[in-house]
Amino acid sequence: MIKKLLFGIVLLIVCSSTFSQKVDHVSELGKFSNESWSKEKINNSITWYTLRNNKFIDDLQRISVLKIDLKKNRYGVSVVYSDSTRILLSEMAENHNAMAAINGTFFNMKKGGAVVFLKVNNQVVTSPNPESKAFIREAALAVGDSVTISAFPKNNWKKWHTNYEDIMVSGPVLVTRGKLIEPDSVSFNLTKHPRSAIGITNDYEMLFVTADGRHKNRANGLTIKELGILMKALNCKDAMNLDGGGSTTLWLKKKGVINYPSDNKIFDHEGARAIANGIIISKN
């Protein structure tokens, strides 16, 4: 069921002056400091970074980033889903022998299943839904012989999707061709929430990013504009928002859930919500 693809993007959050300059350039609302990031090298291809209690965007944050280096052809990226009922991301990842995983796109809380276009292993799982909110179907992660994060083509999607074996639609778009995208002024975008995002840069590594929220005095979450600033600061040339809120979950093999999901209203790793789909990293 899983289609793997090699591709990469870069995360310049190692302790370097280059990283500081990148952040200062794009963030008019706040700055990182190099000393605030903790780093753990999981293996030669995966590195885990955490920003703890730093006032990025003038607010307390807990941000987790997985940098996955796929240039050596060791790991691939796949879209996965549960076709019957919602399950935890950890179960989904373990079922597919994943090394890392992040929650996916928006879904029906009562019935399960994505509410936007989803295609896995050349099979259309969910067709486009014109009645869903426009901003959650702006962008698409498309996996085939190449990978893209771009605007979802509303008018010619039937022809477009045949070029890819896995597609996950979500939104809003955060960064396109290196340009920070200004979000619409709607409540979803303007309110601080837990957020999940993925990004691609020109350096052929991928970022899985979560910003925890709803934990007063520990992690207050981000607006969509702030999330875009974060992804741009991490040097993404293309990036998109995923489902967030109580769904925001980042998982790592042998570590389990590594962010602080909010569904149980406790600042721990046990509050993950059952979800309908995700994005995983696994060995080729």
C-alpha distance (Angstrom), angle and dihedral (degrees) to the residues before:
residue distance angle dihedral
M1 . . .
I2 3.76 . .
K3 3.80 124.9 .
K4 3.76 113.6 -161.3
L5 3.76 126.0 -155.1
L6 3.73 132.1 -177.8
F7 3.72 117.7 -133.9
G8 3.75 137.4 127.3
I9 3.70 149.9 -150.7
V10 3.74 135.4 -174.2
L11 3.73 134.4 -113.7
L12 3.78 112.5 -159.1
I13 3.75 98.4 -167.2
V14 3.74 98.2 114.3
C15 3.75 114.6 116.7
S16 3.79 100.4 -79.9
S17 3.76 139.0 124.6
T18 3.81 88.7 -121.7
F19 3.80 90.7 63.5
S20 3.80 92.5 48.9
Q21 3.79 91.4 50.8
K22 3.79 92.0 50.0
V23 3.79 91.9 52.5
D24 3.78 96.2 44.0
H25 3.77 90.1 50.9
V26 3.80 97.6 55.3
S27 3.79 104.7 29.0
E28 3.77 113.4 79.5
L29 3.81 90.0 162.9
G30 3.78 101.8 52.3
K31 3.78 147.3 -20.8
F32 3.77 139.0 -123.9
S33 3.76 122.2 -133.8
N34 3.79 118.6 -145.3
E35 3.79 91.4 -132.3
S36 3.81 91.6 60.7
W37 3.80 95.3 67.0
S38 3.78 121.4 86.9
K39 3.79 117.3 -158.4
E40 3.79 133.1 -157.9
K41 3.77 121.8 -179.5
I42 3.81 106.8 -143.6
N43 3.81 95.0 -175.9
N44 3.80 138.6 -38.4
S45 3.81 91.4 -65.9
I46 3.81 106.9 33.6
T47 3.80 127.9 58.8
W48 3.80 126.4 178.7
Y49 3.80 121.4 -149.0
T50 3.81 127.1 -174.7
L51 3.80 131.1 -169.5
R52 3.81 109.3 -157.6
N53 3.80 127.2 -164.7
N54 3.78 93.3 -25.8
K55 3.79 116.5 148.9
F56 3.78 94.9 -124.3
I57 3.80 106.4 167.6
D58 3.82 86.2 11.6
D59 3.80 91.4 -71.3
L60 3.80 136.4 96.1
Q61 3.78 111.1 -93.6
R62 3.80 141.4 179.6
I63 3.79 106.8 -160.1
S64 3.81 124.6 177.6
V65 3.79 124.8 -166.1
L66 3.78 130.2 -174.6
K67 3.79 114.1 -161.4
I68 3.79 111.2 -160.5
D69 3.80 118.4 -166.1
L70 3.79 109.0 -155.6
K71 3.80 99.4 166.0
K72 3.81 93.3 102.6
N73 3.80 91.9 59.8
R74 3.80 92.4 -117.7
Y75 3.81 100.3 117.9
G76 3.78 137.3 38.3
V77 3.80 136.8 -163.8
S78 3.81 124.7 -124.4
V79 3.78 139.8 176.7
V80 3.81 112.3 -131.7
Y81 3.79 133.7 -177.3
S82 3.77 145.0 176.6
D83 3.79 110.4 -115.5
S84 3.78 97.9 -165.5
T85 3.79 113.1 30.6
R86 3.79 140.7 -8.3
I87 3.80 115.6 -82.3
L88 3.79 136.0 177.1
L89 3.79 118.2 -84.1
S90 3.80 88.6 -122.4
E91 3.81 90.5 59.0
M92 3.78 91.4 46.4
A93 3.80 91.4 50.5
E94 3.79 94.4 46.1
N95 3.81 91.1 47.9
H96 3.81 88.2 59.3
N97 3.81 96.9 39.0
A98 3.80 90.8 -117.3
M99 3.78 126.8 178.5
A100 3.82 93.6 -153.9
A101 3.79 137.8 1.3
I102 3.79 143.6 -176.3
N103 3.79 128.9 -164.9
G104 3.79 115.7 -96.8
T105 3.77 139.5 -145.5
F106 3.79 134.7 -31.2
F107 3.80 119.7 -65.3
N108 3.80 143.8 178.7
M109 3.81 106.8 -85.6
K110 3.81 93.5 -154.9
K111 3.79 103.0 37.7
G112 3.79 102.0 23.4
G113 3.79 121.1 -135.1
A114 3.79 129.0 104.1
V115 3.81 119.0 -72.6
V116 3.82 91.5 -151.3
F117 3.80 134.5 50.5
L118 3.80 114.4 -57.5
K119 3.78 128.4 174.0
V120 3.81 124.6 179.3
N121 3.80 128.0 -178.3
N122 3.82 92.3 -11.0
Q123 3.81 92.4 -52.2
V124 3.81 121.7 114.0
V125 3.80 104.1 -130.6
T126 3.81 97.5 177.0
S127 3.81 126.2 13.8
P128 3.82 121.5 -138.4
N129 3.79 112.1 -75.9
P130 3.83 112.1 -148.1
E131 3.81 89.7 -169.2
S132 3.80 94.2 62.3
K133 3.79 117.6 96.6
A134 3.78 110.3 -78.3
F135 3.81 96.2 -130.5
I136 3.82 93.7 59.4
R137 3.80 91.7 57.2
E138 3.79 100.3 45.9
A139 3.79 98.8 101.8
A140 3.78 139.4 42.7
L141 3.78 136.2 -158.2
A142 3.80 104.4 -150.7
V143 3.81 122.9 -170.5
G144 3.78 124.1 -167.0
D145 3.79 132.2 102.4
S146 3.80 83.7 -24.3
V147 3.78 134.7 15.6
T148 3.79 129.1 -124.8
I149 3.76 138.8 177.5
S150 3.77 106.0 -159.1
A151 3.78 145.7 127.9
F152 3.81 112.9 -55.3
P153 3.84 108.4 -113.6
K154 3.80 102.1 -125.3
N155 3.80 97.7 -174.2
N156 3.81 104.0 41.8
W157 3.80 101.5 27.2
K158 3.83 93.1 125.3
K159 3.79 91.0 64.1
W160 3.79 95.2 34.5
H161 3.80 97.3 54.3
T162 3.81 92.9 58.0
N163 3.82 88.1 72.9
Y164 3.81 92.0 65.5
E165 3.78 136.4 54.0
D166 3.81 97.0 -156.8
I167 3.82 125.0 34.7
M168 3.79 129.8 171.7
V169 3.80 118.5 -175.9
S170 3.81 119.3 -157.2
G171 3.78 139.7 131.7
P172 2.87 173.2 -3.6
V173 3.79 101.5 -42.5
L174 3.81 108.2 -121.8
V175 3.80 105.4 -176.8
T176 3.82 129.4 11.3
R177 3.81 123.0 -172.9
G178 3.78 89.1 -19.0
K179 3.80 94.0 -51.4
L180 3.80 120.4 122.5
I181 3.82 108.6 -126.9
E182 3.80 118.7 -137.2
P183 3.83 108.1 -130.6
D184 3.80 125.6 -134.5
S185 3.80 116.8 -96.2
V186 3.80 97.9 -107.9
S187 3.79 128.1 130.6
F188 3.81 94.1 -108.6
N189 3.79 90.2 58.9
L190 3.80 98.9 38.5
T191 3.82 98.9 48.2
K192 3.81 122.4 84.0
H193 3.81 109.0 -115.2
P194 3.78 137.8 155.5
R195 3.81 103.9 -83.2
S196 3.80 138.7 -160.2
A197 3.80 125.0 -164.0
I198 3.78 143.2 165.0
G199 3.78 128.0 -148.7
I200 3.78 142.9 -173.1
T201 3.80 128.4 -156.5
N202 3.78 135.1 -171.8
D203 3.80 91.0 -100.7
Y204 3.80 96.0 72.6
E205 3.76 103.7 -114.5
M206 3.80 128.7 111.7
L207 3.79 133.0 -129.9
F208 3.79 127.4 -147.5
V209 3.82 106.1 -168.5
T210 3.81 132.9 -174.6
A211 3.79 128.7 179.1
D212 3.79 110.8 -165.3
G213 3.79 121.6 -141.7
R214 3.81 147.6 166.7
H215 3.81 89.2 63.6
K216 3.80 104.9 114.0
N217 3.80 115.4 -136.9
R218 3.80 90.6 4.8
A219 3.80 110.6 54.8
N220 3.78 121.9 0.4
G221 3.79 101.1 177.2
L222 3.80 131.8 -131.4
T223 3.77 139.8 -90.3
I224 3.80 116.4 -124.6
K225 3.81 90.5 -103.4
E226 3.80 90.3 52.6
L227 3.81 90.3 47.8
G228 3.79 89.1 52.5
I229 3.81 90.3 50.3
L230 3.81 88.8 51.4
M231 3.81 93.4 50.6
K232 3.79 91.8 46.5
A233 3.80 89.2 48.5
L234 3.80 88.3 54.3
N235 3.81 87.8 58.1
C236 3.81 98.0 -108.0
K237 3.78 115.3 165.7
D238 3.81 89.8 -167.7
A239 3.80 127.9 17.7
M240 3.78 139.5 161.4
N241 3.77 138.9 -167.7
L242 3.80 120.2 -113.3
D243 3.79 130.2 -162.0
G244 3.80 108.2 -59.4
G245 3.79 138.9 170.8
G246 3.79 111.3 72.9
S247 3.81 89.5 -6.3
T248 3.81 94.6 64.4
T249 3.81 105.1 117.4
L250 3.80 134.9 153.2
W251 3.80 119.2 -169.0
L252 3.79 134.4 -170.2
K253 3.80 128.7 -172.1
K254 3.83 113.0 -104.3
K255 3.82 88.7 9.2
G256 3.80 101.4 61.2
V257 3.80 119.5 -159.0
I258 3.80 106.6 2.8
N259 3.80 101.9 -176.5
Y260 3.81 128.2 62.4
P261 3.83 108.8 -102.0
S262 3.79 114.5 -157.0
D263 3.80 105.4 -146.9
N264 3.82 93.9 98.7
K265 3.83 92.1 44.5
I266 3.83 89.7 -128.8
F267 3.80 124.5 114.0
D268 3.79 97.2 -119.3
H269 3.80 140.2 92.3
E270 3.82 95.7 -96.2
G271 3.81 101.3 79.4
A272 3.79 99.8 86.3
R273 3.80 117.6 142.7
A274 3.79 123.7 -134.5
I275 3.80 106.8 -107.1
A276 3.80 139.4 -174.1
N277 3.81 104.3 -129.7
G278 3.78 144.8 6.9
I279 3.80 147.8 175.9
I280 3.80 119.0 -110.3
I281 3.79 140.6 -169.7
S282 3.80 115.3 -143.7
K283 3.79 139.8 164.0
N284 3.78 118.3 -89.5
